[in-house]
Each structure stands twice: as C-alpha cells, then as structure tokens.
Amino acid sequence: MCARKVVVALGGNALEEKGLPPTAESQLKIVKKTAELIADISCQDYELAIVHGNGPQVGRIVLASETSANILKETPLMPFDVCGAMSQGYIGYHIQQALKDALRHRNRDVPVTTIVTQVVVDQNDPAFSKPTKPIGSFYSEEEAKKLEAEKGYQMREDSGRGWRRIVPSPIPQKIVELSAIKTLWDSTIVITCGGGGVPVIEHLDGTLEGVAAVIDKDLAAEKLAVDIEADVLLILTAVDKVSINFNKPNQKDLSHLTVKEAIGYIEEGQFAPGSMRPKVMAAIKFARTFPGKKAIITSLYKAAAALQGKEGTTITMA
C-alpha cells in the first residue's frame, strides 16, 4: 500500500506565539514545537510537503531594508520579491533543522529540504489594480502620504491602527520548481511555496520577473496539492474547527462541509476575508478538483487526529 500524500499548510501560529518577541530565536523555539507534531504525522506513513506563511517575517525584512537604506544611503533598498525569497530561506532553514531533529529522535531517517519557490501569476490579474494585502509596519497618515509620494507605495488605513503599505494578492497560476518537487517527493519532506511563493510573471520568451505582491499561502498549497495529486490538503490554523457565527453566542463548530454547503456559508458572509475565507476557498477548490479526496482545516495540535477523521473540519465534494 502506497503512503498517502499530504500537503500541509502551516498558519502563522506555527511560527510565532503571542507574548514572545518577534525574533529569529523565538521563532525557532516555536518551530521546534511545530516540528514535533509534523514528525508525528510523518511517522504515521504519510508523505509530506510543507507550505508556510511569511506575513510578519517578510514585513520585518522590508522594514529592516527600508530603515537601512534611509540611514545608510549606500545601502540599496531590497525589492519586495527579494525580501520574500529571503523569508523563504530563513523560515525554511528553521523548519528543516527542527523537523530533522524531531525525526531523528523518532529514529526516522528522512531528508528535509527547502526549495526557494517561484510561483507564476498573471500580470493581468485584477488584483494588481486593486491591492488589498497589508504588509509591514504601521505609519501615521503624514508618514504614509510621504511614502506614497517618495516610493510610489500604495497605503491604506488599517482598522484604526495606522496606515500600512498594501500590495496585490494575485491567484497562483504555476509553480516554477514543480518538477524538482516531484523528483524529491518519494524520498524527501519538501518545504516549498513559502509565503505563497515568490510571485513572478512569465514573459513570452519564458523569462521570469519578480513582482511586488503576496500570494495567499493556502491557495498556493492548494495549487501544489492538485499538481502533485495529493490525497489530502491539510490546512492548519489557530482553531480546531471551522465555525459559523464565529465568536457569537450561537457559534456552531462544523465537523464536515460539502462544497455546496461551504459556498453557501461564504455567500452568507460567515468567514472573514483575511482569515478563514481563503482557507475554505482553497479547500473548496481542492475538493472540486478531486471529488473522491478531502481537504481538512484544523489546528496544529489536532492535525494527526484530524487525518484519522477524529478532529477538524473535513471538506468534500459531497
């Protein structure tokens, strides 16, 4: 019997914890806990690929680059796509180091590697004319207007907390390094499409060009799961199950959703746009592509039980 293929999409809580300083050292501490749980899944005869977010990390890299460029005039400002690639490298490094140690302690000798991954997006994607994804630090309105004038950034007020830079969030079209991922799949746990992948546009002559954008990591994980024909898309977040009427007295946790039911709840506005909605949308796309397979949304700590059908929310075609 072949091992089941699972694409794991790690949420921000797998990399950072409230109350701890947002440093590389604190991230590694949290990642070590995360790696223990992923290692348990690997030991249950699953073949894994790992996709992770990078929202706060890439924002801090951008801030460090901007600050350095402002103070040290000879230091060039790093383009946003380069900052995304940097975040893939250092987050992947932490995950592969911690996961390899966790596997070694279980006497499981499986290689773990990170692929800096480019993901093609359509340069005509409507997202480029309507940026929505906030990144980086908060600014006053005066500072925001100055950044718009000097750097050409698009800025937006963010929930009364200040002004932030916003970038497009286009739909992933193609994973550039897919053939390498497939080659490694049978022997290696691959960490890939970090932060949704470095967004690039593909020109007619085949050359690639990085763009300032953020690809939703859950949609990138869904694209990967389809391309490698995974058995399960496992989306890990901060809650054990998808809920309707979230945080209200009549909140209802859902153990199973059909695609039709999930679409109905989206149309009702049940799932927050920047939180649960993209996860449910990714699950819907996967279940539609493979009617006999399933997507699961659950917390990191319930992941192993969810794969056994005991926890989480399962999304299927019917």
N, C-alpha and C positions, 0 to 999 in steps of 0.2 A: 504493500500500500504506500503510495507516494505521500510525502509530507504535505500538509496544507499550506498554501501560500497566503501570507497576511501582510498587508501594508498598514503600518502603524503611523498615525498622525498624532504627534505629541503637541499638546497645548502648552501655553505659557507657564502653567503651574508645574510642569515637569522640569522647568529650567530655573525658575525663580520662586521665591516664597515671600509673602508679605511679612514685613518686620525685619527682614535681613537686608543689609546694604547691597545695592546692585553692583557688586564687584565680581570679577572673574573667580575669586576664591570662594565666594558664597555660592556662585552658580555651580562650581564643581562639587560643592558639598551637597546641593540638591540633586544634581545629576547622578551622583553615586547612589542615592536612594531610588531614583528612577531606574537606573541600570539594574538594580536588584530585581525589580518587578518585571522588566523586559527579559532578563535572563531566565526567570521562572517560565515565561511563555516559550522561550526558545527550547527549554528543556522538556516541553510537552509536545515535541515533534512538530513544531511549526517552522516554516521557512519565512524569514522576516526581511522587510525593508523598512527603514525608519525615515519619516519626514518630520521636520520640526519647524516651529515658528521662529521668528527673529525680531519681532516688533520693537521691544525696548532696546535690544542689543544693537541693531542697526542704527536706531536713533541716537544712541550714545556714541557710536563710531562717527556718525555725521557731525554731532556736536563737537567731538574732540578735533575733528578735521577743521571745522569752521573756526573754532577757538584758536587752534594752532596757526591757521592761515591769517587770522586777524592780528595775532600777537607777533608772530614771526613772519614777516612779509615774504621771506624767501621760501616759505613752506607752501607748496601748492595745495589748493583745495581738492580733495578727492571726489570724483564723480559719484553719484548715488549708486550706480550699478557696481562700482568697485567696492564701495562700503558694504553692499550686500554680499559680495563674494568674500570679503574679509570676515563677515559674521558667519557665513557658512563654514569657513575654515576653523574659527576658534570654537564655535559651538560643536561642530563635528569632532574636533580633537577631544573635547571634554567627554562627549558621549562615547566615542570609540575607546578611550582609555578606561573609563569607568565600567563600560559594558564588558570589555575584555577581562578586566579583573574579576567582575562578578561571575562570568562564565568559567574562568579558571578555578574559582573557589568551588564550583559545582562539577569540576572535572570534565568540563565540556570544551573541547578544543576547536572552536570555530573562529575563523578570522573575522575581524570587524574593520571596515574601512569607510572613509568619507570620500565622496565624489563631489567636487565643486561643479554644480549642475547649472547649465543654461536652459532656459525654457523660452521657446519662441512664442511671441504674442503678435497679434495682428495690429499693424501700425494704424489701421483704420477702425480699431475697436472704439466704440462710443465712449469708453472710459477715459480716453485721452482728452476728450473735450469736456468731460465732467469729472475732474479729480475728486475723490472722496476719502482717501485713506490718510489719516493724520499720522505724522511721524515726528520724532524728535522732541525738543523742549517746548515749553510754553513761553510766550512773549507778551509784552504789553501791546496795545494797539499801535502805539507810536513805533515800537521796535518792529512790529510786523509790517507796517507800511514802508519802513526803511528797507527791510529785506526784499519786499516786492520791487521797490524801485532799483535797488543796487544789484540784486542777484536774479531778479526775474522769477522769484518763487511765487507760488500761489498760497495765500494764507487764509485761514478761516478761524473764527472764534469757536472754541471747543467747550461746550456745556458750562459756560461761566467760569472756566478755569484759566482762561487766557487764550492767546492766539497761537496756532500751530501751522506748520507747513503741511500742505496736502498734496498728495501725488495720485496718479491714476492707479486703478486696480483692474487691469485687463484680464480676460479669460485665457488660461493656458491653452496653447494650440499643439505644441510638440516639445517633447523632452529631447534635447540635443544628444545627451550622453546615454540614451536608452540602450543602444547596442552594448555598451560597456556594462551597464547594469545587468542586462540579460546574461552576458558572459560570466559575470561574477555570481549570479543568483544561486546556483546549486551548491556553491562552496562557501559563500561569504554573506555575512549580515552587512548590507549596504546602507549607509546613511546618505540620503540623497534629496534633491529638491529642497534643501534647507531654506526656510523663509519663503517657500513657494518657488524657489529657483531664481537665478539671476535673469531678469526679463531682458530678452533681446528681440530685435526684429531681424528678419531674414530678407536680404535683398535678392533681386532677380539672379544675380551671379553666384548666389549661395553664401556670400559673406554675411557675417553676423555683426550687429551693432547693439551695444547695451543702451538701455533707456532708463530714465528715472521713473520707476513705477514699482508697485508691490503686488505680487501675485498672491492671492489667498492660498495659504498653505493647505487647507482642506481640499480645495479644488485641484491643486497640484497633486495631492495624494490620490485623489480620485482618478486623475488622468494616468498616473503611474499604475494604479491598481488595474485599470482597464487594459493598459498597454502590456502588462506582464500577465494578464489573465489571472489575477489573484482570486482566491476563494473567498476572502473576507477583506473588507475595508474597515479597519478598526480606528475610530476617531476618539481620541482621549481628551477629556476636558476636565473642568473643575466640579462637575456634578455627576451623580451616579446614573441618572436617567434624564431623558428629555421630558419636559413638563409643559402642560398648558396652564394658563393663568398663573404663570410663574411669580412667586413671592406674594401671592394673594391668598386670602383665607380659603378660597376654593381651588387651590393648586392641586393638579392631578398629575401624578407621575405615570409615564407610559412605558409599558414593557415591550410592546410591539406596535409597529405602524406599517400599514401598507403605503405604497407610493401615493395612491389616491387620497388616503387619509392625511398624509403628510402635506400634500399640495393644498388640501382644504384648510389645514391649520395655518399654512403660510398665507393664504388668501385672507384669512381672518386677522392676520397680524399678530399671531401668537408668539412668533420667535423674533428676538431682537436682531436687527440688521447686522450689527457688528459683532454679534456673539453667537447665538445658536442657529440663526438662519443659514449662514453659509455652510455650517456642518450638516444641517438637514438637507440642504440643496445638493451637497456633494453625495450624501447617502442616496438621495433620490436618483441622481444620475447613474451611480454605480448599479443600483438595483434594477433600473430600467435597461441598462446595457446587458446585464447578466440576470435574467429573470429567475434562474434557479439558485442564485447566490444571495448573500446578505451583507449589509453594512450594519455596523454596531456603533452606537455612541454611548460612552460611559466614562467613568473616572479612571484615572491611572490605577488606583488601588483596587478597582473591581474588574480590571481588564481580563485577568486569567479566568475568573468565574464567568464573565460575560461571553468569552469564547466557548464556554461549555453550556451556554444558554441559561445560566442561573442568575445573571445580573444584567444591568444595562438596558438600553432600548435597541431592539432589532428592527431594521427597516428592510422590507422585502417587497417584491413586485405585487404579490397577492397574499 
